[in-house]
Amino acid sequence: MSSAILLPPANRYSLRAVPTPALIRRLHVLAEQELATDADVLAHMAELEVREEYLRLGFPSMQDYCVRRLRMSEDRANKRIRVCRTALEYPVIFEMVADGRLNLSGVLMLKARLTAQNADSLLAEAASLPNDALELLLASRFPKSESPTDAPALGLTCGIAGNSDVEVAARPTLVPSTAANDANPKGPLPATDNASAAAHGPVLHARFTLLSAECVALRGQLSMAAYEHFQRVRALASHRVPSGNAALVIEYALKLAAELLDKQKFGRGVRVRPCDGQPSGRHVPTAIRQAVCERDGGRCTFTAPDGTRCGSEWHLELDHIVPLAKGGSTSVKNLRTLCRRHNQLEAKREFGASHIASHIAARTEQAKADAIRARQRKAKRDAAVQLSAQAAPATMPPDPLMASAGGEHRIAHRADEISRSAPAVRGVAPNMRGDMVVADEPHAPNALPVIDSVCADIMAALRTLRFSLAEAHRGVEITSHMLGASAEQRVRAALPQLGRAPAHRIPRE
C-alpha cells in the first residue's frame, strides 16, 4: 500500500496552490487508500462483533458502539454492519471491496440473493459493475413481480435519525472465529427479524420525519388488525378526544400504553400493599422494583472499566449482583437494572458460556412446548364451546356457568371428562376418530356419523344442565333404543327418569 502525500497541517485543506497533475495523483492515491481502509474497517468490525467485545466496553450493540465510540452516523454504521455480516459468510467480499470491484451499496443489493450455491458465479458477474448495471443483472437473474412484500424492510433505531429505508442493524447470533487472528471467520448467519417477518406476512413501513422542534411527521403502512385496533381505540377515547383526530388519538393511546407498561415492568404508579408479598426466589415485589427503577433511572447500569455506562433502555431486566444460585438475596442492594445483552454477559462471567448456552436451549425448548400446549388447549376450548352451543336445545335455559367468567374453561373441562370416560359407558364405544358410537345396536354404515353426533350432543347437553358424568352416561343408555330420534327428543325422554333436579352440581371454580 503506497503512502499518501500530505501537505503541512496549516495548508492541508487549502489546495489552490497544488498543480493539477499533483492534485490528480494525490487523489488517486487517497482513493486507493480509502478502498483498502474500508475493507480493513469492515474486517475489524466483523471480528469485534464476533467476539462481542463491544459489550465489555459498555455498549449494548455494535451499532451503538459505532455511533458513540467510532463517531459514525447511524446510517453509515448500519450499512457497514450489514456489509461486514455478509462478508463473514462470503469472505471474498473483503478482497473485492479492497480493490474496488465491489462497493458497499452493491454488497447490500446482492445480500438477499447470495447463497452458498450461487455466491461464486454471482459475485464474479457483479465484479466492477456500477449499481445500475448490477440492478439490471439481479433483475434478469431473479425476476419478480412488484408487490408490497418486495419492498426493502425498514427498521427503526433509537432516534429519528435512524429512519433510513434500510433494515435495522439488529445483531444476529454470530459464530466466533476459531482463532483470534483468523481473518476469515466462517459460519452461517441466521436470518434477521425482518426476514422472518417477511416470511409470515407483508413487510410494513413506518417513517418519522422531524419537521420542527415540536412536530414529527409519521408516514407508513399498518396491518388491517392495527387499523381495527385504532378504530376501536378512537371510539373508546371519544370522550377524551371528541374530534376523533387521528394524531391526537395516537398520542393519547401511546400515553396510556406507556403508563401501563411502566406499571407492569417497573411498578411505577402502583400502590404498594402489604399483600404484595415478600421476596421469594426470583419473585421481586413491587416495592423493590420501584426502588431499583428509581435508583437506576430506568436504564442499563453496566459500566465498562473505562467508566463508559451502557445506558440502554431496550430489553431491560433485573439482575442479581450476587446470583441466587450463590446465595444472593432479592433486595434493593443486590439488584440492578441491565439490558438483556449485558445480563447474559454477566451470567456468562458467573457460570460460564456452556452453562448459559444449555440453559437458554432448555428455556427455548420449554417455551416451544408451552406454546404447543397453549394452542392445543385453545383448540380444545373452541371445539368444546362449539359442541355445547350445538347440543343445547333452544328451549333449554341458559347455563349460568357459561355466562360467567371462565365458562369456556369449564366446558372444556367437561369435554375432557366426556372423552376420557367415553369407553367405559356401557353400550357406547369410541370409533377410530375417537367419536362415540352405540356398539350394541345394529345400524347401517351411513348412520354412524349421525349416532356419533347424537350421543355426543346428549352427553354435552346433560352436562350443561349440571348432571353428573355418571348421570349423563345413564341418559345415553336410557335412550339408546331411540335411534331415529334427535338429541333434543332423547334428552327430553331421559330427563323424567334422571329427575329434573340433578343429583350432583359442579362446584364453581
N, C-alpha and C positions, 0 to 999 in steps of 0.2 A: 504494500500500500504506500503510495507516494505521499509525502508530507505536504501540507498546504503552505503556500507562500503568503504570509500575513504581514500587513503593514504595522507600523508602530501604533500602540494603543490610541495615541492622540488623533491619528488620522485613519483609524481602522475603517470607519464607515463613510469617510469622505473620499470618493474615488474619482473626482473630476480630473485630477492630475495624472491618473493612470492611463498609459497609452492603450489603445483599443486592442492590439494583439495580446498584450499582457493581461488585460481585463478578461478576454475570452479564454486565455489559457488558465488563468486562476479559477474562473467559473467552472470550467470542465473538471479541474482537479477537485474543487469543493463538491461538485455534484457527484463525482465518483465516491468521494469520502462519505457523502450523505447516504448513498445506497448501502455501502458496507456498514456504516454505523447503524442504519435502520435494521439490517439483518442481525447485527450483534445485539441491539436493544431487544429485538423480538426473542432471540435465543435466551438472553439473560432473564427476561420477564417470564418466559415459559418455565425455566428451571426454578426460578424463585417461587412461582406458583405451585409447581410440583412439590417442592419442599415445604410449602406453607410457612415460609419464614415471615411473611407479612403479618401473620397472626402474632408471632412472638415479638414483632416490632410494634404492636399495639394498633393494628388496623384490621377491621372486620372483613375486608375483601381486597382482592388485588386491585380492583378499580379504585377503591378508596385510597390505597397506597399510592397509586399512580397520580391521583389528583392532589392529595395532600402533601406527599413527600417528593414526588418527581415533578410536581407543578405542571402536569398536563391538564388540558381541558377535558371535560367528561367525554365529549365526542371522540377526541383523539385517543384517550385511554381505552374507551370502549372498542374502537376499531382495532387497536393494536392487540388487545387481549384476545379478541376473536380470531385475529390472524395467527397469533402465536399458538393458540389451541389447535387450529387447523394444521399448522406446520409441525406440531408434535405428532400428529397422525401421519403426515407425509413430509418427512424431513427435507426432501429435495427442494421444498418451497423456500427454505432459508437460503440456499445457494442461488435460486432463481431471483429472489429479491435482492441479494447482494450484487449480482452482476446486471441487474436492470431488466431481466427478461420477464419479470412479473412485478406489478405494483400492488400495493395493499388493497386498493379497491377491486383489482382483478381477482385477488385471492378470495375476497368476500363474495364476488359473483360466482366463483367456482365452488365455493364451500358446500352449497346444498347439493351439488351434482357429483362431487367426488366420492368414489367408492374404492375399495381395495382392488376391484376388478378393472376399473377404467382409469385409475389415477395416472398411470404412466402415459398412456396414449393421450388422455385429455390434457394433461399438463404439457406434453410435448407439442400438441396442436396450439395451445394457448400461449406458448412462449413468444415474447416480443410483439404480441398483438395489442393494438390500442383498445380501449374499453369498448368503443362502439363495434369494432370488429369482433371482439370477444363476446359481446352480447349477441351478435348475429350468429356466431358459432354455436353458442348454447341454444339459441332458438332453433337452429337447424337440427342439432343433435337431440334436443329434448323438447319437441313441440308440445304446446299446451294451449288450452282454451282459456280465455280471460274469465276469471271468476273471483269472488271475494277471498277465497282461500289461497289464491296465488299471490296476494299482496304480501309484502315483506312484514314480518312480525314486528310489533312495536312494543318496547318495554320502557317503563318509566323508572328513572333513578331518583335519588334524593335531590330535590330542587328542580326548578323549571328548566334549567339549562340542559338537562338530560333528556329532552323530548325529541331528539332527532329520530328520523324514520329508520331506525335500526333496532335489532333485537337487543335487549338489555344484556349486559355482560355478567349474567349470573353464573357463578363458578360451578361447573360440573365436577364430579369426582375424577381426579386425575390419577394416573399410575406413576408413582415415583420412579426415577431412573435408578438403575441398579448401582451405579457408582456416582460419586459427586462430580467427577469430571466427564461423565457421559454426555457427549454433545448431541446425541440423537436419542432421547428418551422415547420409548415406544410403548404402545398400549392403546386399546380402544377407548374412545371418549364417548360417554353416553349422551343421548340427545338432551337438549336443553328443555326447560319447561315449555317454551314456546312451540317447540317441535311436537312435544307430546300433546299440547293443547290443540294444535292444528289437526292432529290425527283424530280427535274426538269432535271437532266442530270447526266452524269458521273462525279465523283469527280476527279479533276485534281491535279497533284502534281507538286511542284517546290521546288528544294532544292539548297541552296547556301552552298558551302564548301570553307572555307578560305584556299588557297594554299600558299600564301606568302603575304608580305606586299603590293604588287601591283597587285595581281591576285586572282580572286574568280571564282570558278567553278560553273556552273549552269547546273543542270540536272533535267529533269522533262518532263511533257507532256503538250501539248497545244491543244485547241479545233481546229477544222478544220477552223472555222471562223478566229481565231487568226493567223493560218498559212497563210490563204489567205491575211490577212492584212499585214503580214510580207513580203510576196512575192510582194505585191503592193508597200510597202514602199521601199523595196530593188530596185525595178525598178525605182521608182521616185527619189531615192537618188543615182542612179548610177553615177551621175556627181560628187558627193562628195565622194562616196565610190566605185571607179571603179572596185575594185576586187570583190565586192559583198560578202565579208567575213561576215558571219552571226554575229560574235561577234561585228565587227565594225558597222554593220548596226543597231544592237540593241542599242549600245552605242549612235550612232547618233540620233536614234529615241527617246530614253529616254531623251536626252539633249533637243531636240525640245519640247517634251511633258512637261518637267519641266519648260521651259521658257514660254510656252503657259499657263500652269496652274498658274504660278506666275503672269502673266499678268491678267488673269481672276479673281483670288482670291484676290490678293494684289495690283494690278495695277503696278507692277514693270516693268519698262521699257516703260510704256505707256506715251506718251507725253500729258501733261495736256493742255487742250484748254479752252478758256472762255465758249464755248458752252456746256461744260460738265455739266453745271447746278449748282445750289446752293442746299445746304441741304434742303430736303423736306420730312418730316415724317421719314420713315425708309430708304430712299434713301441716300446712302453715296457716295459723289462724289469721283472721282479717286484721287484727290489731298489729301483728308483727309485719304483715305485708305492707300495711300503710306506713309503718315507721321506716322500713327499709326503703320503700319507694321515695318517701320524703327526704331521707338522708342522701340517697344516690341520685336524686333528680330525674328518675326515670330514664337513665342512660347506663350503658355498659361501663363498669368501673375498672376494667382490665387496664393495667398500666405497664408499659414496657420498661426495661431497665434504664432507658434514657429519659424517662418521665413522660413519654407520649401516652396519652389516655385514648382508649378506643372511642368512647362516647357514642356508640351506635344506638339507635332507637329501634332497630329491627330485631325481631325474634328474641325478645328479652326473656330471661329465665332467672329464677332464684337459685343460687348455688351455695352449698355449704362450704365454708372455708376449710374447716376440718370435716371430712366426709362422715356421713352417718355410719358407714361401714368401719370407720376407725374411731368411733366413739364421739363424734361431733354432735352438738345439740342443735335443736331448731330454735334459735334465739336471734335477736336483732344483731348482736355482736358477731355471731357465727354465720350470718347470711349476707350475701352481696348480690348485686344485680350484674349479670353477664349476658352478652349476646350468645346465641346458640353456638357459634363457631368457637368463641373463647371458652365457653363452658365445656365443649368437647376437648379443647386443648388442655384445660386444667385436669379433666378426667384422665386423659392420656398420661399426663405427668404423674398422677397419683397411682393409677392402676396398670398402665402400660397399654400400648396401642392394640395388642392382640386381644386383651380382655375387653376393651371397649368395642372392637370390631365384632366380637362374638355376641356381646350384649346387644348391640344395635341390630345385628342379624336376627337375634331371638325376638327382640321387640317388633321388628318388621314382620316376621312370620306370625307373631301373635296378633298384630293389627290386621293382617290379611285374614286370619281365621275369624277374628271378631267381626270383620266386615261381611264375611260369608255367612256367619250365623245370623247377623242382623238382617241380611237380605232374606234368608230363609224364614226368620220369624215374621218379617213383614209380609212375605208371600202367604204364609200360613194364616196370618190375621186377615188379610184381604179375602182369601178363599173362604174362611170361616164366616166372616161377615156377610159375604155374598150368599153363602149357603143358608145362613139364618134368615136373611131377607127373603129368599125364595121359599123357605119352608114355612114361614109364619103366615097363617091364613088371614085374609082381610078382616074377618070378624073377631079375631083374637085381640085381646087388649095388648097395648104396647108393653114391652119388657122394661121396667124401671131401671134394671141394671144397664141396659143398652143406652138409656137416656142419660145415665150418669157418666162421670169421667171414668175412663178405663174400661168401658163396656166392651170395646173391641178385644181387649186383652182377655176378659172373662170368656167371651165367646170362643176365642182361640183356644183357651184352656179347656173348654168343654169339647171342642173338636178333637183335641189331643186325647181326652179321655175316651171319646167315642171310638177313635181309630185304634187306640191301644186295646180296648176291651171288645172290639167287634168280633174277633174269632171265638170268644168264649160264649157268645149268645147262642142258645140252642135254636137250631133251625136257621141260623144266619151265619154265613161264612164269607170270607173275602175272596174275590176273584183275583186274576193276575194283576190287575191295576190297583188292587187294594180296596175296591169298592165292595159294598155289602150286597150279597145276593141270598135269596132264600134257597137253601140247599136241599130241603126235603120235598119241595113242591116241583112236580114236573111242569115244564114250560118250554115254549119254543125258543130257539136261539135268539130270534129277533126281539124277544121280550126281556132279555137280560138287562139292557140299559134302563128300561122302564122300572123294573123291580129294584135295580141298584139305586136309582134316584129316589124312588118312593120310600124305601127303607131308610135311606139317609135323611130324607125330609122328615119322616116320622120321628126318628131319634132327635134331630135338631129341634123340631117343634116341641116335643115333650120336655127336652132340657131347657128350652127357652121359657116354658111355663113353670120352671123350677121343680120339676120332678127329678127324683134321684136317678142316677145312672141305672141302677137295677130296675127301677120302675119303667124307665124308657125301654130297656131290654124286654121287659114283660109286655109292654104295649105293642112292640113289634111281634112278639109271639102270639098275643091275643088276636091280632088282626092278620096273621099270616095266611089265613084261608081266603082273604078278600083280595084276590089277585087282580081283579079288574077295577077295584076302587081306587080313587085318588088318595093322595096323602091326607088331605083335609077330612075326607069321609072316614078314613081309618083312624085318624086321631080322635074324631068325634065318637066313633064306636068304642075306642079304648078308654075314653075319659070316665064313663059310668062305672066301669069295672076297676079303674085305678082310683077313683074318688076325685072329686073336684078339688079338694084341699090336698096339695102334695104333702107327703109324709116327711119329706126332707127339704130343707131350704138351704141354698148355698149361702154361706156367710159372706157378708160384704167385705171386700178387701180394703 
